[in-house]
Amino acid sequence: MSEATPAKSNPLDPAVFKPAAISAETLAANEAFRKAMSAGPDWWDIGAPAFREAAASGRGPFPLPEKSPRGRTIEIEGKGGHKVALRVVAPEHAKGIYLHFHGGGLVLGSAMTHDMMMERIIASTGMACASVEYRLAPENPYPAAWDDGESAALWLIKNGKKEFGTEVMTIGGESAGATLAAAILLRMRDRHGYTGFRAANLSYGNYDSSMTPSQMLSPDRGILVGKLSIQKFREAYLPKGVDPRNPDVSALYADLKDMPRAIFTIGTVDPLLDDTLFMYSRWIAAGNEAELAIYPGAPHAFNVFPLPQAPEANARIDAFLKRAVS
């Protein structure tokens, strides 16, 4: 979709969800992706640290991401004296700041692998990008990642003008990153009275840790994620005794008033489909502006891997963010 093209008035077109909407190219790519991602052991079998180490050393199904020559890592003071690293890639004259959270089920992933994604956003929007290296479960369960994200947001709001020459803020992430981005928007509003984010890019987040119907009905072994892996991630990040419907954990149950305009991106075979459909509806019902971008046959995390619909989805996200800072 080009920048000038308006979103459909009714994005919930039944035809989008029917098998006939999935192209042969997408079906073939999904099968190749499923085979590639299921070749190795599961993280819960070998332990999260060993799984992370294997990925960091390039022993995964895809090569290690490139680093940006202008990328740098800065360290800020977090809650309780904990240091939080921010991976920053920025142009000389930034038009805004994009606060980013990576995916990985709150157990895996790293901000240090997203330089090229941030370079793409810079090229499209002119914004500086800062990705948060938040603490991971199971070593650091809830609320560690949430606290680190809150610390990062507070620091950027306070220091953005000095660091990047702008106070214009946007936020976003993929999967667990979208989960955190939504939670941080709520924390900034409720704990700090800040509602200044211009836009939110929320891609296939998990907004209900008690599990939505699409999560519960998904196969145990899906494409990249399925019911079993979702349950394993939840066991890792959510301590016993914490209500999975606590709005700080599951933003679907929060009061969503005074949220920024948002773009919700989802594929129709993603187990987190309901999470996005429900959050989009509640976002709108709370009086906020939102777009819903649905991709037939796209699996979880499709736009961060070399899958057919990734360029289209990323171009729409970039155009959305550009409009917010223009």
C-alpha positions in Angstrom: 0.0 0.0 0.0 1.5 3.4 -1.0 1.8 6.2 1.5 -1.2 8.1 0.0 -3.5 5.1 -0.1 -6.1 5.1 2.8 -6.8 2.0 4.8 -9.8 -0.1 3.9 -13.0 1.1 5.7 -13.6 -2.6 6.7 -10.3 -4.4 7.1 -12.2 -7.5 8.4 -13.1 -8.7 4.9 -14.0 -12.4 5.3 -12.2 -13.2 2.0 -8.8 -12.3 3.6 -9.2 -15.2 6.0 -10.1 -17.9 3.5 -7.5 -20.4 2.3 -8.1 -19.2 -1.3 -6.5 -15.9 -0.3 -3.2 -17.5 0.4 -0.9 -17.5 -2.6 1.1 -20.5 -3.8 4.3 -18.5 -3.2 3.3 -17.9 0.5 2.4 -21.6 1.0 5.7 -22.7 -0.4 7.7 -20.2 1.6 5.8 -21.1 4.8 6.7 -24.8 4.4 10.3 -24.0 3.8 10.3 -21.6 6.8 8.7 -24.2 9.0 11.3 -26.8 8.1 14.2 -24.4 8.6 12.9 -23.3 12.0 12.1 -26.8 13.3 15.5 -28.3 12.4 17.1 -27.7 15.8 16.2 -28.3 19.4 13.6 -26.3 21.3 14.9 -23.7 23.7 13.1 -25.3 26.7 14.9 -28.6 26.0 18.4 -27.2 26.1 17.8 -24.2 28.2 17.4 -20.5 27.2 21.1 -19.6 27.7 22.3 -22.4 25.5 19.8 -21.5 22.8 20.7 -17.8 22.9 24.4 -18.7 22.7 23.8 -20.9 19.6 21.9 -18.1 17.9 24.5 -15.5 18.8 27.3 -17.6 17.3 25.5 -18.1 14.0 24.5 -21.8 14.5 20.9 -21.0 13.7 19.0 -21.4 10.5 19.8 -17.9 9.2 23.0 -16.0 9.0 23.9 -13.4 11.7 22.4 -9.9 11.0 24.7 -7.2 9.7 25.8 -4.4 12.0 25.4 -0.8 11.1 28.6 1.2 10.9 26.9 4.0 12.8 25.3 1.8 15.4 26.3 2.4 19.0 25.3 1.1 22.4 24.6 3.4 25.3 23.9 2.5 28.9 21.4 4.2 31.0 20.4 3.9 34.7 17.3 1.7 35.2 15.2 0.9 38.2 17.0 -0.3 41.3 20.3 0.8 39.8 20.1 -1.8 37.1 21.9 -0.7 33.9 19.9 -0.9 30.7 21.6 -1.0 27.3 20.1 0.8 24.3 21.2 -0.1 20.8 21.1 3.2 18.9 21.2 3.9 15.1 20.6 7.5 14.3 20.9 10.0 11.4 22.6 13.3 11.8 19.4 15.3 11.9 16.6 13.1 13.4 12.9 13.9 12.8 11.8 11.9 15.7 12.8 8.9 18.0 11.5 5.4 17.5 11.7 3.4 20.8 11.9 -0.3 19.7 11.4 -3.6 21.6 12.6 -6.8 20.0 10.7 -10.1 19.9 11.5 -13.5 21.3 8.8 -14.4 23.8 10.5 -12.4 26.5 13.0 -15.2 26.6 15.1 -14.9 23.4 16.3 -12.3 21.0 18.5 -9.2 21.4 18.4 -5.5 20.5 21.9 -6.0 19.1 20.5 -7.8 16.0 18.2 -5.1 14.7 20.6 -2.6 13.1 19.4 -3.2 9.5 15.8 -2.9 10.6 16.6 0.4 12.2 18.5 1.6 9.1 15.4 0.8 7.0 13.3 2.9 9.4 15.8 5.7 9.3 15.8 5.7 5.5 12.0 5.7 5.4 11.2 8.2 8.2 14.3 10.1 9.2 13.9 9.1 12.8 16.6 8.0 15.2 16.0 4.4 16.5 16.8 3.0 19.9 16.2 -0.6 20.7 16.0 -1.8 24.3 18.2 -4.6 25.5 15.7 -5.6 28.2 16.3 -8.4 30.7 15.1 -11.8 29.6 13.2 -14.6 31.4 13.4 -17.1 32.9 16.4 -15.6 34.7 14.6 -12.3 34.9 10.8 -12.8 34.9 8.1 -10.2 35.1 8.4 -7.3 35.8 12.1 -7.0 34.8 11.6 -6.4 31.0 8.7 -4.1 31.7 10.8 -2.0 34.2 13.6 -1.8 31.7 11.3 -0.6 29.0 9.8 2.0 31.3 13.3 3.2 32.2 14.2 3.5 28.5 11.1 5.5 27.7 11.7 7.9 30.6 15.3 8.4 29.6 14.5 9.1 26.0 11.7 11.5 26.8 14.1 13.4 29.1 17.2 13.2 27.0 15.9 13.0 23.5 16.4 16.6 22.7 20.0 16.7 23.9 20.9 13.3 22.4 19.1 13.5 19.0 17.8 17.0 18.6 14.1 16.1 18.8 11.4 15.4 21.4 9.1 13.7 19.0 8.5 10.1 20.2 7.1 7.0 18.6 7.2 3.4 19.9 6.8 -0.2 18.6 8.0 -3.7 18.4 7.3 -7.2 17.1 5.8 -10.1 19.0 7.0 -9.8 22.7 8.2 -6.4 21.6 4.7 -5.3 20.8 3.5 -6.7 24.1 6.1 -4.5 25.9 5.4 -1.5 23.7 1.7 -1.6 24.7 2.5 -2.0 28.3 5.0 0.8 28.3 2.4 3.2 26.7 0.1 2.4 29.6 2.8 2.8 32.3 3.9 6.1 30.9 0.3 7.3 30.9 -0.6 6.0 34.4 2.6 6.4 36.3 4.1 9.5 34.7 1.2 11.3 33.0 2.9 11.1 29.6 0.7 10.6 26.5 3.1 12.3 24.0 3.9 9.3 21.8 2.9 10.2 18.2 2.4 6.6 17.0 2.7 3.0 18.0 3.7 0.1 15.7 2.3 -3.0 17.2 3.1 -6.2 15.2 1.5 -9.5 16.3 1.9 -9.0 20.0 0.6 -11.2 22.8 -1.8 -9.0 24.7 -3.5 -11.8 26.7 -1.3 -14.1 28.8 -4.3 -16.1 29.8 -4.4 -17.1 26.1 -6.9 -16.0 23.5 -9.0 -18.6 21.5 -6.6 -18.5 18.5 -3.7 -19.3 20.9 -5.6 -22.1 22.5 -6.8 -23.5 19.1 -3.4 -23.4 17.4 -1.4 -26.6 16.8 1.2 -27.5 19.4 3.9 -27.1 16.7 3.0 -24.2 14.5 5.2 -22.2 12.0 7.8 -20.7 14.4 5.4 -20.6 17.3 2.5 -22.8 18.4 0.4 -23.5 21.4 3.2 -25.3 23.2 5.9 -22.6 22.7 3.4 -19.9 23.8 2.8 -21.8 27.0 6.5 -22.4 27.6 7.3 -18.7 27.1 4.5 -17.8 29.6 5.8 -20.2 32.2 9.2 -18.6 31.8 8.2 -14.9 32.1 5.2 -15.0 34.3 5.8 -15.9 38.0 3.3 -18.1 39.8 0.8 -16.0 41.6 0.7 -13.2 39.1 -2.7 -12.8 37.4 -2.2 -13.5 33.7 -5.0 -10.9 33.1 -3.2 -8.2 35.1 -3.4 -5.2 32.7 0.3 -4.6 33.1 1.0 -8.1 31.8 -2.0 -8.3 29.4 -2.8 -5.0 27.8 -6.0 -6.3 26.4 -7.6 -5.9 29.8 -6.4 -2.3 30.4 -8.2 1.0 30.0 -7.0 2.0 26.6 -8.0 5.7 26.6 -5.6 8.3 25.4 -3.4 5.9 23.4 -1.6 7.1 20.2 -2.6 6.2 16.7 -1.5 2.7 16.1 -0.9 0.2 13.3 -1.6 -3.4 14.1 0.0 -6.0 11.8 -0.9 -9.7 11.7 -0.9 -12.7 9.5 -3.9 -15.0 9.3 -2.1 -18.2 10.3 -0.4 -16.6 13.3 -1.6 -18.1 16.6 -1.7 -14.6 18.0 -4.3 -13.5 15.4 -7.1 -12.9 18.0 -4.7 -10.8 20.2 -4.4 -8.3 17.3 -8.0 -8.4 16.3 -9.2 -7.9 19.8 -6.7 -5.2 20.6 -7.4 -3.3 17.4 -11.1 -3.3 18.3 -10.6 -2.2 21.9 -8.2 0.5 20.7 -10.8 1.9 18.4 -13.6 1.5 21.0 -11.5 3.6 23.4 -11.6 6.5 21.0 -8.1 6.0 19.5 -7.1 6.0 15.8 -5.8 2.7 14.4 -5.0 0.8 11.2 -5.3 -3.0 10.8 -3.0 -4.7 8.3 -3.8 -8.3 7.7 -1.7 -10.6 5.5 -3.3 -13.8 4.2 -1.3 -16.9 5.1 1.5 -14.9 6.9 2.9 -16.7 9.9 4.2 -15.2 13.1 7.2 -12.8 12.7 6.8 -12.9 8.9 8.1 -9.4 8.4 11.4 -9.9 10.2 12.3 -12.9 8.0 12.8 -13.2 4.2 9.2 -14.2 3.6 7.1 -13.0 0.6 4.8 -10.4 2.4 7.6 -8.8 4.4 8.4 -6.0 2.0 4.8 -4.9 1.7 4.2 -5.1 5.5 7.4 -3.1 6.3 6.6 -0.5 3.7 3.2 0.1 5.2 4.6 0.3 8.7 7.3 2.7 7.6 4.8 4.9 5.8 2.6 4.9 8.9 5.5 6.0 11.1 6.6 8.6 8.5 3.2 10.2 8.5 3.3 10.4 12.3 6.5 12.5 12.3 5.9 14.6 9.2 
